[in-house]
Amino acid sequence: DEYRRVAVDSVLRNFYTCKLMLGIYFNDLEAAGAAADILWKYPSDVDGTVAFSFFRRFFLGLTALQMAKKTGKFKHIRRSRAVIKEIRSFAKGGNVNCHPMLLLLYAERSVLRRRPENETKDAFSNAIVAANRSGFMNHAALAYERAASYYLQRGDKSEAAHYFNKAREKFGEWGASAKSEQIDKQYSHLLLDRK
């Protein structure tokens, strides 16, 4: 019975992690937030898939930061702090794969904290460069898209279009054609101006 419970917990945790990731990738914050609420109830993130747990923590952090921006609830800020601390610890411990994740979390935190524009732009640039250098096309694409959203929020349509184009290209390289198509459809008014 214990083996079955552990196996079911692991499958459910991975299922909700996939929902979480898809929610972030496809800008469905409601779905990501619901999956995150379930995942935060698990007492530990160690389930035998260490690499997957880094991604889970990363996407939990992104979700917490975006939910904090949307709702202003302290629980999301607290969650984002916990994830950033954990990912920072992984990176300092020598896990170089966590470095680009940490930098994107820092960039999103900079947006949440309403840091000066140049500081936030630098944070996104650092995240993009690190993801590209590490070969993580998915993280680079996500960083480009998050930077584009930041510029759009600030009213800088030209920079937003540039970064949405880069995100679309990088998602395409990664093989995420549905995501590239979503960017085309959702931001066609911006992208047409750049062609």
C-alpha angles and dihedrals in degrees: 000000000000091000091051092049092050091047093049091047090051093049092047092047091052091046092053090044089057090049089049093051094045090048090056095042093049096039094246098141092171092059092043091049093050092049091046092052089056094045093051089061092067110098096219138019095214108107103142096272102093096170091051091050090060090055091045091053091046093052091044087055094049090048093048092051093048092045090049090053091048101042106018089221115155093221089069092049090049091050093049090051091052093050094046090050091049096046090046088054091051091049093047088048089063103267098138091183089070095056097082090045091052092050092052090049088051090051092051090046089052089056091048092050091047092234119182114291095246091052092051093045090051090049092054091045091052091049092049094048093047093048092048093047091049092051095240099142092176093054092044090050091048091048091051090050094047090049089050090052090050092052091046090051088053091050096249098135095171094057091040090054091048093052094042088054090050090047091049091050094047093047087050091052089050089053096249096133093160089058092048089051091049090055090048092052099038096045103027090123089061098038094051090059090058098051 
